[in-house]
Amino acid sequence: MKPDIQLNNEAVSLREQFGADASSPIDIFRLITNHNEMTLTFFPMSDRISGICIKSGDVKLIGINSALTYGRQRFTAAHELYHMFYDDELAVRVCYKDLQGIETVEREANTFASFMLAPYGALRSFIHSKLRNGIKELTLEDVVRIEQYFGLSRQATLVRLMKEGYLTPETAAAMETNIRASARKLGYAIDLYLPTPEDSQYTTYGRYVALAELLKEKGLVSTGKYEELLLDAFRGDIVYGTSPEEERYD
């Protein structure tokens, strides 16, 4: 098992490769989509599966279980990035929902994901500078603010804070319920704790879509084949066009 300091350094290094700094919250899906070699796809999967990662030749694909909460989807994306960039044995990997993976590489990917979304220095700075100096133990309000700032699920937040000594297991256990209510009471939206709406759970972004467009432009595929490729990627919005209401200048 790699030490945490190495996994944190790898996460910060990858952030920098993607054009992000080591302290700010990140839009992990946008970072992946902007990488011109990667494809990001969302669709509902088994309750036991959080995501998949495929790296074979020119294919670099990350699949996210869109039936999970948005916070968990973000964690899964960061987890899969570890497999994509640091898992030398990877060809195809299916990753399961349990954060406490048995395999060493899964435990490493979970720790990396936490650091990718909230690097060690960034979390420490937020806790001590944004909340309270001389802090002994975090309150539920503090936990909500941390997870909202970094875009972490409640489970990932509590695991991380216990690991770094900010929460005892007993205190953390009391924060595992009434998650949405705790955010509402502090004035936050609860999108982080909700799955993707059912009518938006299927979609694909990134290289696959761009390649389909390129094939069409170069005349290498027929219009029918082009549309088939996009429909296979859940991009009926491109095939059938957008409504006039969506074409507003903003």
N, C-alpha and C positions, 0 to 999 in steps of 0.2 A: 504494500500500500504506500503510495506516495505521501510524503508529509504535507500538511496543510499549507505550509509556506510555499512549497513548490506549486501546488494546485492554484493558490492565489496568484502567484506570479504568472502562471500560464493563462489564467483568466484575464489578468490585466494586459498581458501581451496580446492576447487575441482581441480584446477590446480595441487596443491601439491599431492592430491590423485592420479592423473594421472602421477605423476613424473615430472612435469614441475615447473619451478620457477615462481616468481611473477613479473618478469620484462622482460623476453625475449619474442619475437614473438613465436607463437606456430603453429604447423601443427595439426590443430584440428581434421582432418580426421584420421591422423595416431594415435593420442591419443585414439580416439574412437575405431578404429580397433584393437589396442593393448589391449583393455580391454576385458578380456576373457569371459565376460558375455553378450557382446553387439554385435548387428548386424547393419551394416550400408549399406543402399541400396540407389541407385541413379536411378531415372527414370523421364521422363518428366511428369509434372502434369498440371492441369489447371493454367492459367495465374494468378488466384486469390490466389493460394495456394503456400506457400513456403516450407512446409514440414509437416511431420506427426511424431507422437511419440506414441509407443505402449508399455505399461508396464503391463503385466498380468502374474502372476506366474513367470515362468522361462524365459518368453519372454521379451526381452528388445531390441526394434527395433527403429531405427531412419531412416526415409525416407527423402531424399532431392530432391527437384525439380531441376533436372539437366539442365533444360532449362533456369534457371536463371543465372546471371553472377556468376563467381567464388567467387567474394567478397561476394555476397549475399548468396551463398551457405554456405560459412564459417560462416556467421552471423546466418544463419538458424540452422546449426549444434550446435552452442553454445546456441542458443535459446532453442532447443529441449533438450539439456542437463539439462537446468533448470527444464523443465517438468519431466525429467527422475529422477532427484535427489532431487528436492525440491517441487514438486507439488504433495501433498498428495492425491489430488482428482483424479489424472490421472488414466485412464485405456487406453483410446484411445483419442488422441487429434489431430485434424487437425488445423494447424496454417496458418493464411492467410498472404498475402504479405504485407499488410499495416503495416508499422512500428508503427503506432499510434493505437495500439489495444484498443478496448473499454473495454474489461474485465481487471480487476485489475491484474489477474495472467498473462495476455499477456503483459501488460506494465512492470510487474516485470521481465518477461522472456526476454524482449527486453533490458532492462537496464542491466540485468545480462549478456546477450550475449555481450554487448559492453565492460563490465568490464572483461569478460572471455578472450576476444581477446586483450584488452588493459586495464589492471588494472589501477586504478586511479594513483597510484604512478609511474607506468611505463610511462604512457602518459605524466604526468607532468614533469618527469625527461627528457623525450625525447624532449619536447618542450623547456624547459629552458636550457638544457645542450647541446643538439645536434644542436639546431637551433640558438637562440639568447637569451642572457641574457637581462633582463629588457624589455621583449617583451610586446607590448601593444595590438596589434591585428595581427593575422596571415594573411599571403598573400596566394595566390593560390599555389605558389611554396611550401610553408610550408605544406599546406593541402595535396598536392600530396605526399610529402615525408612521412607524417604521415600515410596516408592510405596504401602506399606501404610498409612501415616498419611493420605495424601491420596486414596487410592483411584485411583491412576494405573496404567495399563499400563506394562510395562517399556519398550516403545518410546517412549511419550510421555514417560516419566521421563528416559530417556537423551537424547532430543532436547532437552528443556528444559534439562537440566544442562549439555550441551555448549554450548548457545546462550548460557547465562549464565556460561560459563567455569569451571564447577566440574569438568568432565571434559574430557580430550582425546579426539579421535576414536579414537585407538588404545586408550585405556583403556576407553572405552565399548564398542568392538567386542568386547572380551573378556568383556563382561557380557551379551551378546545370547543366550547359550545357557544351558542348565541352570537356567532361571528358577525353575521350581517347586521344584527341589531346594534352591536357594539360600534360598528362603523357609522351607522345611521345617526346614532346619538351624538357623534362628534361632527356631524355635518358632511360626511363623505358620501359619495355615490357608492353603490355596492356592486358595480360591474366586475370588480376584481374577484368577487366571490360567486359569480354566476357563469354558467356555461354559455357558449355562443347560442343565440336564438336559433331554433330549429330550421327556420327558412334561410339561414346563412351559414349552416355548418359545413357545406361542401364548397371548396374553392381551391385554386392553385395560383401561386405567384412565382415569378422568377424566370429562370433560364428556359424551362420547358415551353412556356408561353411565347417567349421571345424567339425561340427556335422555330416554333410553328409559324410565326409571322414571317420569319426569314425564308423558310421553305416555300411559302406562298409567294412572297415577293420575287424569288428567283425562278418561279415556275417549276419547282421540283416536285410539287404535289398538286393534285387537282383541288378545286374548291371543295368538293365533297370530302376528300381526305383531310384537308385542312380543318374543316368543320368537325369531322370525326375526332381528330386529335384534340381539339379544344373541348369538345363535349366529354371526352374521356377524362379530361382534367377539370371537369365541373365548371367550365367557362362558357356556359350558355349565354351569359350576358354579352360576350363578345360576338358570338355567332348570331344571336337574334337582335343585337343592337340595344341601345339604351333609350329610355323614354325621354321626350323633350324636357320634362321637369328636371332631369338630372344634368342637363347641359346648360347650367347657369354660370354666367361670369361672376366670379366672386372677388 
